[in-house]
Amino acid sequence: MDSKTAAHPDAAGTAASEAAASPAPATASAGPFPMRNPAGGELLDDVTATAPSAIAAMVASARAAQAAWAAVPIRERAERIAKVKKRLLARAEEIAALLHHECGKPIEEAALAEVLPNADLVDYWTVSIEELLDESPVDLDALAYPGKVGRIRRDPRGVVALITPWNYPVAIPLRTIVPALLAGNAVVFKPSEVTPRAGALVASLFDGLLPEGVLTVAQGGGDVGAALIEAGVDLVVFTGSVATGKKIAVACAERLIPTSLELGGKDSAVVLSDCDLERAARGVVWGAFTNAGQNCASIERVYVEQAIADRFIARVVALTGQLRAGVDVGAMTTARQAEIVRRQLDAAVERGAEILAGGAPEAGSLAFPPTVVMIEREDTPLLQDETFGPILPVIVVESAEEAIARTNASRFALTTSLWTRGYERAHALARRLRSGVVTINNHGFTGALPAAPWTGTGDSGHGVTSSPHALAELTRPRFVLEDRSRAKSELWWYPYTPSLRTVAFAMARARGGAGFFGRIGALVELVAAFARRLLGR
Ligand code: NAD
């Protein structure tokens, strides 16, 4: 398929006809600033980069549009955004073809990871948003706070800057755009400069559904992302590398802008001797090589217990050997990333690692074969840093204890999988892991579950994607108290008198600051002090 057509907002009939009602989400530009694809170097003459100088105006229009959007009843917002599901599904083949072209993904992988879960995502949020945003009452003690009723509302943050990476350029943005818009925010979306067409496609799914300015796309690189933060947004939702995440955290800290940071990973799979070996081997091979390993939750370390190590490794090597280049495992997306992977592999081999399957391709090639490496020493970048490529290091351990200790020693802690038939023990081990997601006998796929929080700690960042926990980041609580008391004054209002002091300390004793007899005495004192207080003494 011609990628220009694929990225065009009107490529699907459904989208085009529904778009007639109101304008498409804008791609602001002071352009033309033609972009060059960093992956292939080709000139993207159908994608216009946004000038950093145009960003402030873009954020101002988003801010103006947001107030009106937040006033649209939640149900109506949900009805509009629910239409995105049909558009996504109707354009499944077009989306998969674009991702195949722009990122090198196998078509099946693109459809399974970047189209179908998004339909669930739209369903989940549009069906549950009214309930999730519903006001909740706060219980107030009627004696201490007579006539008062408190409620918590969840209000939108305002303008959300969404800055995303290239590895899942459709699914990752949608996981924030859908709930952020439903919550009443405006979103300025900056896709990765590596996948601008996928970014344009994501925005086109909302054509004609939103008032102008509610969803805008800023195309370009880090300078455009930085300008977005400088423009004074109300929340930055970032998914990307640790290095960029730290820069964004600093820029946001200077402006006191709240952030959600979803960063890198160094996931481990812990394979215990009582596992279903065939399932574990198949699951680990998929978890390591899906998306050519360019996945924050890619399995980048396997700790296998000694007792089954030989059989497990032999099976993993055999399964890896069956993977077909370009069919099961796509090409890597960027030459830069392929070079990082090659350097890490070379350094590990220099330190004694043994390549059991695959191996680095010719310099400059993006077709990095799935590679299994047997390794003992952990003091090498292949086990310390994020690899983000199709390499599976296998480490034999004495026990589950050792595997958990080694897993937790990483500065990353995103997801971990435990492979065992001993579920009770697995849950006990899961409680000791640092990672934000633990899967027992599976790996990584829970990023596709809209109701399940996706989150990490340490260098994996602190953001939360999906689930009501993510909604908590996209909104802020507003507490509203209503006082229907007929009293002319509150106990704690002026003037501060001796009787008020007596009330305060008698209350402290009555509420537990004294023993049984002390409390009885305090209650007697309270009655007398209240009476004096009412008389103004
Ligand atoms: P990256 O950090 O290079 O870029 C991410 C985004 O940040 C891009 O849009 C880029 O243009 C922008 N950017 C760069 N410099 C910026 C700056 N100074 N200010 C504002 N924006 C700036 O990351 P990448 O290479 O695109 O993505 C790969 C990384 O993403 C990996 O580390 C991977 O683990 C991580 N990732 C994490 C998750 C997760 O859920 N934790 C999911 C996917 C990817």
Residues whose N, C-alpha, C, O or C-beta is under 5 A from the ligand:
A	BS01	NAD	I163 T164 P165 W166 K190 P191 S192 E193 G220 G221 G222 G225 A226 T239 G240 S241 V242 T244 K247 E262 L263 G264 G265 C296 S460
